[in-house]
Amino acid sequence: MSADAYASKSAGSNGPCRVGIVGGGMLGMTLALRLRDLGHAVTLIEAGPTAGGLVQSQAIGGYTWDRFYHVTLLSDQHLHALLEELGLGPLLRWGTTRTGFYTDGRLRSLSNSLEFLAFPALSLVDKARLAATIVRASRMRDWRPLEQVPVETWLRRWSGDRTFERIWLPLLKSKLGDNYRITSASFIWATIARMYAARRSGLKREMFGYVDGGYERVLQEFGRQLEARGVALRCGDPVASVADDGDGVRVRLVGGAEHTFDRVVLTVPCPRVVGLCPQLSPAERARLGRVVYQGIVCASALLRRPLGGYYITNITDDMPFTAVIEMTALVDRARFGGQSLVYLPRYLTQDSAFWQASDAEVRSSFLAALGRMYPDLRPEDVTAFQVARVREMLAITTLDYSHSACPEVETSLPNIFIVNSAQIVNGTLNVNETVALANQGARRLEPLLRAPAARAAA
């Protein structure tokens, strides 16, 4: 949505105010842009040295690319609109990709209907039920009833026990670990719905896209335009506490400095919200505490040679990582000096012992397993390897999530609000959904920011 469209919504409202946004990921940055366009004086406070959060870049082997793997789909209209607004639309590059499956010790292609029919892990009946499950989910419009059904129950009902055990269970564990047991069926609906949105709009196949130069280029331009529009960016300033004194909000930094705002919006994960705001009521703290987060340990490797040529290889066998993402099956290898960039993610529950693994231990176990999958890969083919970790990456959509756990935008503190990724209740965590949440959050916040007296009196 354009700035003019946002500004038109504020006609007849009270005046703008000074807004502090805690958390400078894509959510915080987009929210800052929208609130600034509505006339508010906005300060974005980020603990890290640079803004960007999960889309920040990394230097690997002398090259710069995203720390985690990201692609966009043709149906990701919120992200596309933001890139156009930033003047970055022409940098989108598109390509078709292939999908692999590593099962029973063998790598197989599963990129089209004929390969699906020849897939040996399932019988023809199993394949028919699997296809019907995916089609059914892709055509569903109302996700709310699925919040009441465990994902395992729903998938066993529609795909059958064998297909669940052979295909769905390894995939669920790869993304959710043991948290799949508490996840609702809305999770699988959201995953399928996004991947099939392009087909619903009339396209015959999915295409993946990326920004030429990676998100480093997006963040540089985004930061430049925020500052040009008057948003104050304060990076490298971790926040110690946020306190509502009735007339405004005091934000105290770890270093001792203090800033005062009329309103503050917290975009950080729920455990961080609880830690920053001791004034929250017991009921609010309990609700925020019901949000279960999945974390990730993700290795990046530069290789002298390509692997299987698949953008994503799903793994149903026991491996220390949960998929192989060969980014250079989509991105031109010339950007990395002819080398291949590969991501090896492992999604973890909060109590997983794997969080204690050192970088050296991750490297040893991951490369040994990669060598088993690709016997032609030699140790000297690995020119760079590094590890990234995020504890609170994905909020799990547990049963009855939207009613019992999803954070409310308004808190019991009249000048403090929450807009964070745990509020994505009918989608999956990706950049498009994050931008959509920021757009929605700005619309939701606008009347609240401009009418503080009415809220306090209520």
C-alpha positions in Angstrom: 0.0 0.0 0.0 1.3 3.4 -0.9 2.1 6.2 1.6 -0.8 8.3 0.3 -3.2 5.4 0.9 -1.9 5.1 4.5 -2.0 8.8 5.1 -5.6 9.0 3.9 -6.7 6.8 6.8 -5.6 9.4 9.3 -8.0 12.1 8.2 -9.9 13.6 11.1 -7.6 12.0 13.7 -5.8 13.8 16.5 -2.2 14.9 16.0 0.9 12.6 15.5 3.1 11.5 18.4 6.6 10.3 19.2 6.8 6.6 18.6 9.6 4.3 19.7 9.8 0.9 18.0 11.9 -1.8 19.7 13.3 -4.3 17.3 14.8 -3.4 13.9 14.0 -6.5 11.8 12.0 -6.3 8.5 8.9 -6.0 10.7 10.2 -3.1 12.7 11.6 -1.3 9.6 8.4 -1.7 7.6 6.3 -0.5 10.6 8.6 2.5 11.0 8.1 3.4 7.4 4.3 3.1 7.6 4.0 5.1 10.9 6.4 7.8 9.6 4.3 8.1 6.4 1.3 8.7 8.7 3.1 11.7 10.2 4.5 10.2 13.5 8.0 11.0 14.7 9.5 7.5 14.7 12.7 6.1 16.4 13.7 2.5 15.6 15.9 0.9 18.3 17.8 -2.3 17.4 20.1 -4.2 19.7 22.3 -5.5 16.9 24.9 -3.4 15.1 22.7 -3.2 12.0 19.0 -3.5 11.3 17.5 -6.4 9.4 17.0 -9.2 11.9 16.5 -12.6 10.2 17.2 -11.1 6.7 20.6 -9.8 7.6 23.5 -10.8 5.4 26.8 -12.5 6.2 30.3 -12.6 4.7 31.3 -16.1 3.6 34.4 -17.0 1.7 34.8 -13.4 0.6 31.3 -13.0 -0.7 28.2 -11.5 0.9 24.8 -13.1 1.0 21.8 -13.8 3.3 22.5 -15.4 6.6 19.5 -17.6 6.2 17.8 -18.8 3.0 15.0 -16.6 1.5 13.0 -16.8 -1.7 10.0 -14.9 -2.9 7.0 -16.3 -4.8 5.0 -14.6 -7.6 2.1 -14.5 -5.1 4.0 -12.5 -2.4 2.3 -9.3 -3.2 3.1 -7.4 0.0 6.8 -7.9 -0.4 6.7 -7.1 -4.1 4.8 -3.8 -3.3 7.4 -2.8 -0.7 10.3 -3.6 -3.1 8.6 -1.4 -5.7 8.1 1.4 -3.2 11.8 1.2 -2.4 12.7 1.3 -6.1 14.1 -2.2 -5.9 11.5 -4.0 -8.0 13.8 -4.2 -11.1 16.3 -6.2 -9.0 13.9 -9.2 -8.6 15.2 -12.3 -10.5 13.0 -15.3 -11.3 13.6 -18.9 -12.1 12.1 -22.3 -12.0 13.6 -24.9 -9.7 13.6 -28.6 -9.0 12.8 -30.5 -5.8 14.6 -33.5 -4.5 13.8 -36.1 -1.9 16.4 -38.1 0.0 14.8 -41.3 1.2 16.0 -44.8 2.0 19.5 -43.7 1.3 18.8 -42.5 -2.2 18.4 -39.1 -3.8 15.4 -38.8 -6.1 13.8 -36.0 -8.1 10.2 -35.1 -7.2 9.8 -32.1 -9.5 6.9 -33.0 -11.7 3.8 -35.2 -11.9 5.6 -38.1 -13.7 8.4 -38.2 -11.1 5.7 -38.2 -8.4 4.0 -41.1 -9.9 7.3 -43.0 -10.1 8.3 -42.2 -6.5 8.9 -45.7 -5.0 8.3 -44.8 -1.3 4.6 -44.8 -1.7 2.0 -47.0 -3.4 -0.4 -45.6 -6.1 -3.1 -45.4 -3.5 -0.8 -43.6 -1.0 0.1 -41.1 -3.8 -3.5 -40.5 -4.6 -4.3 -39.8 -1.0 -1.2 -37.5 -0.6 -2.2 -35.5 -3.7 -5.8 -35.3 -2.5 -4.6 -34.0 0.8 -2.5 -31.2 -0.8 -5.4 -30.3 -3.2 -7.9 -30.2 -0.3 -5.6 -27.9 1.8 -4.9 -25.6 -1.2 -8.6 -25.1 -1.7 -9.6 -24.4 1.9 -10.2 -20.7 2.6 -11.2 -20.8 6.3 -8.3 -21.9 8.5 -10.0 -21.4 11.9 -11.5 -24.9 12.2 -8.1 -26.4 11.7 -6.8 -24.7 14.8 -8.8 -27.2 16.8 -7.3 -30.3 15.2 -3.7 -31.6 15.8 -1.7 -31.7 12.5 -1.0 -35.4 13.0 -4.7 -36.2 13.3 -5.6 -34.3 10.2 -2.9 -35.7 8.1 -3.5 -39.3 9.1 -7.2 -38.8 8.4 -6.7 -37.5 4.8 -3.4 -39.1 3.7 -3.4 -42.4 5.7 -1.1 -43.9 8.2 1.6 -45.1 5.8 1.9 -41.8 4.0 2.0 -39.9 7.3 4.8 -42.2 8.6 6.8 -42.2 5.4 6.4 -38.6 4.2 4.6 -36.2 6.5 6.2 -37.2 9.8 9.8 -36.8 8.7 8.9 -33.4 7.2 7.1 -32.3 10.3 9.9 -33.3 12.5 12.4 -31.6 10.2 10.6 -28.3 10.7 9.1 -28.6 14.2 11.0 -31.4 16.0 8.9 -32.9 18.8 6.7 -29.7 18.7 4.8 -31.3 15.9 2.8 -33.1 18.6 1.3 -29.8 19.8 1.0 -28.1 16.4 -2.5 -27.6 14.9 -3.4 -28.5 11.3 -3.5 -24.8 10.4 0.3 -25.1 10.1 0.2 -27.5 7.2 -2.7 -25.5 5.6 -0.6 -22.3 5.7 2.4 -24.0 4.3 0.5 -25.5 1.4 -1.6 -22.4 0.8 1.5 -20.2 0.3 3.2 -22.6 -2.1 0.0 -23.1 -4.1 -1.2 -19.5 -4.2 0.5 -18.9 -7.6 -1.4 -21.9 -9.1 -4.7 -20.6 -7.7 -4.0 -17.3 -9.5 -3.8 -19.1 -12.8 -0.1 -19.9 -13.1 0.7 -23.5 -14.1 3.9 -23.8 -12.0 5.6 -22.1 -9.2 8.6 -19.8 -9.8 11.0 -18.7 -7.1 12.6 -15.3 -7.0 15.3 -13.4 -5.2 16.7 -9.9 -5.1 19.9 -9.5 -7.1 22.5 -8.9 -4.4 20.5 -10.5 -1.7 18.8 -8.8 1.2 21.9 -6.8 1.9 21.0 -4.6 -1.0 17.4 -4.3 0.3 18.5 -3.4 3.8 21.0 -0.8 2.6 18.3 1.0 0.5 15.6 0.5 3.2 17.8 2.1 5.9 18.8 5.0 3.6 15.1 5.8 2.8 14.0 5.5 6.4 16.6 8.1 7.4 15.8 10.3 4.4 12.1 10.3 5.5 13.1 11.3 9.1 13.1 8.0 10.9 15.8 7.9 13.6 17.8 4.6 13.5 19.5 3.6 16.7 21.4 0.4 16.1 23.7 -1.2 18.7 21.4 -0.1 21.5 20.0 -3.1 23.4 17.0 -2.2 25.5 17.0 -3.1 29.2 13.4 -2.1 30.2 10.3 -0.3 29.0 8.1 1.5 31.5 4.8 3.3 31.0 4.4 6.2 33.4 1.0 7.2 32.2 2.0 10.3 30.3 4.5 8.5 28.1 7.0 5.6 28.0 10.6 5.5 29.3 12.9 3.2 27.4 16.1 2.5 29.3 19.1 1.1 27.3 21.5 -1.5 28.7 24.2 1.2 28.8 22.1 3.3 31.1 20.8 6.0 28.7 17.1 6.7 28.8 14.7 7.9 26.1 11.1 9.0 26.4 8.4 8.5 23.8 4.6 9.1 23.7 4.1 5.5 22.6 6.3 2.4 22.2 5.7 -0.6 19.9 7.5 -3.9 20.8 8.3 -6.1 17.8 10.6 -8.5 19.6 9.7 -12.1 20.5 7.3 -12.8 23.3 9.9 -13.9 26.0 11.7 -10.6 25.3 8.5 -8.6 25.7 7.9 -10.2 29.1 11.5 -9.5 30.2 11.3 -5.8 29.1 7.9 -5.0 30.6 7.5 -6.0 34.3 4.4 -3.8 34.5 2.4 -6.3 32.3 -0.4 -8.0 34.2 -0.1 -11.7 35.3 -2.7 -12.7 32.7 -0.7 -10.9 29.9 2.5 -12.5 31.0 0.8 -15.9 31.1 -0.6 -15.5 27.6 2.8 -14.4 26.2 4.3 -17.4 27.9 2.0 -19.8 26.1 3.7 -19.0 22.8 6.1 -21.9 21.9 9.0 -20.9 19.7 11.0 -23.1 17.4 14.7 -22.2 16.9 17.2 -22.9 14.1 20.9 -23.8 13.7 21.7 -23.1 10.1 25.0 -23.9 8.4 26.2 -22.2 5.2 28.7 -23.8 3.0 30.5 -22.7 -0.2 31.4 -25.6 -2.4 33.6 -25.9 -5.5 31.0 -28.0 -7.2 27.2 -28.2 -7.3 25.3 -30.9 -5.5 22.1 -32.4 -6.9 20.9 -29.3 -8.7 17.7 -29.1 -6.6 16.8 -25.9 -4.8 15.4 -27.9 -1.9 16.1 -31.5 -1.1 13.7 -32.8 1.6 15.1 -35.5 3.8 13.1 -38.4 5.3 16.2 -40.4 6.5 17.9 -39.7 9.8 20.3 -36.8 9.2 21.8 -34.1 11.5 20.3 -31.4 9.3 16.7 -31.3 8.1 17.0 -30.3 4.4 19.6 -29.2 1.8 18.9 -25.8 0.3 21.1 -25.3 -2.8 20.7 -21.6 -3.3 22.8 -21.6 -6.4 20.3 -23.8 -8.1 18.4 -20.5 -8.3 21.0 -17.8 -7.9 23.7 -17.6 -10.6 26.9 -19.3 -9.3 28.9 -16.5 -10.9 27.9 -14.3 -7.9 30.1 -16.6 -5.8 33.0 -17.0 -8.2 31.5 -20.1 -9.8 31.0 -21.8 -6.4 27.8 -23.3 -5.0 26.1 -21.8 -1.9 24.3 -24.4 0.2 22.3 -24.0 3.4 21.9 -26.9 5.9 19.2 -26.0 8.4 18.3 -27.9 11.6 15.1 -26.7 13.4 15.2 -27.2 17.2 12.9 -27.1 20.2 14.0 -24.8 23.0 15.2 -27.7 25.1 17.2 -29.5 22.4 20.7 -30.5 23.5 22.0 -29.6 20.0 22.0 -25.9 21.1 25.2 -26.8 23.0 27.0 -28.0 19.9 30.0 -25.9 19.0 30.6 -24.6 15.4 33.3 -27.3 15.0 30.9 -30.1 16.1 28.2 -28.8 13.7 30.7 -28.7 10.9 32.0 -32.2 11.5 28.6 -33.8 11.8 27.0 -31.8 8.9 29.8 -32.4 6.4 30.0 -36.1 7.2 26.3 -36.5 6.6 26.5 -34.4 3.4 29.3 -36.7 2.2 27.0 -39.7 2.7 24.3 -38.0 0.6 26.7 -36.9 -2.1 29.6 -39.5 -2.3 31.4 -37.4 -4.9 31.8 -34.5 -2.5 35.3 -34.3 -1.2 36.5 -32.4 1.9 38.6 -30.1 -0.2 35.5 -29.1 -2.1 34.3 -27.1 1.0 35.9 -23.7 0.7 34.0 -22.0 3.5 31.6 -23.0 6.3 29.9 -21.1 9.1 27.0 -21.5 11.5 24.2 -19.1 12.5 21.8 -19.6 15.4 18.4 -18.1 16.3 16.6 -19.3 19.4 13.2 -17.7 18.7 12.6 -18.0 15.0 9.1 -19.4 14.6 6.1 -19.2 16.8 4.4 -22.6 16.7 0.7 -22.5 15.9 -0.5 -24.7 18.8 -4.1 -25.8 19.3 -6.5 -22.8 19.6 -3.6 -20.5 19.0 -5.4 -17.4 17.9 -7.7 -17.4 21.0 -5.4 -18.6 23.8 -1.8 -17.6 22.8 -1.6 -15.1 20.0 -0.4 -11.7 21.5 -2.8 -8.8 21.6 -1.8 -5.6 20.0 -3.1 -3.5 22.9 -1.7 -4.2 26.4 -2.9 -3.1 29.8 -0.3 -0.4 29.6 -2.0 2.5 27.7 1.1 3.6 25.8 2.8 0.2 25.0 1.8 -2.0 22.1 2.9 -5.3 20.7 3.3 -6.1 17.0 5.5 -9.2 16.6 5.7 -12.3 14.3 3.8 -14.4 16.9 0.7 -12.6 15.5 1.0 -14.4 12.2 -1.7 -16.9 12.9 -2.9 -17.9 9.4 0.4 -17.9 7.5 4.0 -19.0 7.7 6.9 -17.0 8.8 8.4 -15.5 5.7 9.3 -12.0 4.5 6.0 -11.5 2.7 4.0 -12.4 5.8 6.2 -10.1 7.9 5.6 -7.1 5.6 1.9 -7.9 5.6 1.8 -7.9 9.4 3.6 -4.6 9.5 1.1 -3.1 7.1 -1.8 -4.5 9.2 -0.2 -3.4 12.4 0.2 0.2 11.2 -3.5 0.4 10.3 -4.4 -1.1 13.7 -2.2 1.2 15.6 -3.1 4.5 13.9 -6.3 5.3 15.8 -4.7 4.1 19.1 -1.7 6.3 18.7 -3.8 9.3 18.0 -6.4 8.9 20.7 -4.5 8.2 23.9 -6.9 10.1 26.2 -9.8 8.0 25.2 -7.9 4.8 25.9 -6.6 5.9 29.3 -10.1 7.0 30.3 -11.5 3.6 29.2 
